[in-house]
Structures are given as C-alpha cells and as structure tokens.
Amino acid sequence: MIYAQILENTIQNVIVIDDESIVSLFVVDFLTQTPYDAVVRIDNVDPTPGIGWTYDGTNFNPPTGD
C-alpha cells in the first residue's frame, strides 16, 4: 500500500507499507519529529499523486509549476 505524508496541504513524502497496522509509526517526521497533518493512502487514486502535489482534504492536485 502506498501512503502520502502530508504537511501544510502538500505531499512531503510517499511511503510503501505492507502492513496497514503500522501506519501510526509514520505520522511524525523521523528526523525533525514534526507531526504530519495527515497520512493518506494513495495507491487507490488515479493518477497516483506524488511529492509536491497538494491535498485539500478531499482532492489531490498536481504541482502548478510555480
């Protein structure tokens, strides 16, 4: 399963987790200890969003290229 770690409405990282029961281990940035706003499963989204995409709580949007 593929998950997006989201901070300030932007995907910061994409991770692959084989066991959904351990998702809670990935809700905080390991290095900075900053909690992510959300960790959302994205392997069921087409097209699959990636780093830099935004998320408004319902929809994913690709980077605008700014």
N, C-alpha and C positions, 0 to 999 in steps of 0.2 A: 504494500500500500504506500502511496506517495502522499506526503503531507507538506503543506506550506507553513512556515513560521512567519507570522505577520506582525509587524510593528509599525504603528502610525499609518495604517491602511496600505502598507506596501510590503510585498513579499520580500523577506530578508534572506531566506534560505529555503531550500527544498530538501526533504529527507525521505529516505525509504525505510519503512519499519515493517518487519514481518509479523510482529505480534502487537496487535492493537491495544493490548492491555498495558503496554509500557509508554504510550503516548505522553502520559503525565510527566515522564522524565525529560521531555523536550520542550516544556513550556517556559523555560528560563534559559537565556543565553549562557552557555557553559563558561565562557571567558569573562564576560562582564557582569554576570548574574542579573542582567536586566530581564524582567519578565516580558514575554511576547504578549501582544494584545489577544492573539488567537493562534491556534494551531488547527488548520482546516485540511481535511482530506481532499486531494485534488485529482487523484487518478480517475475519478468518475466524471471529470469536467472535460469537455471537448470544445476548443483545443485546450490541452493541459497548460495552465499558466506557469510562469517561471519567475525567477528573481527579477525584481523591478516592476512586476505587474502590480496594479492597485486592486484593492478589495474594499467595497463599501458595505460589507456585512451581508450582501446578497449576491452581487455580481463581481466577476473579475474583469479587469480591463487591461489591455496591453499598454506598455510604456508609450508615451506620446512622442518621444524623441527630442524632448526639450533639452 
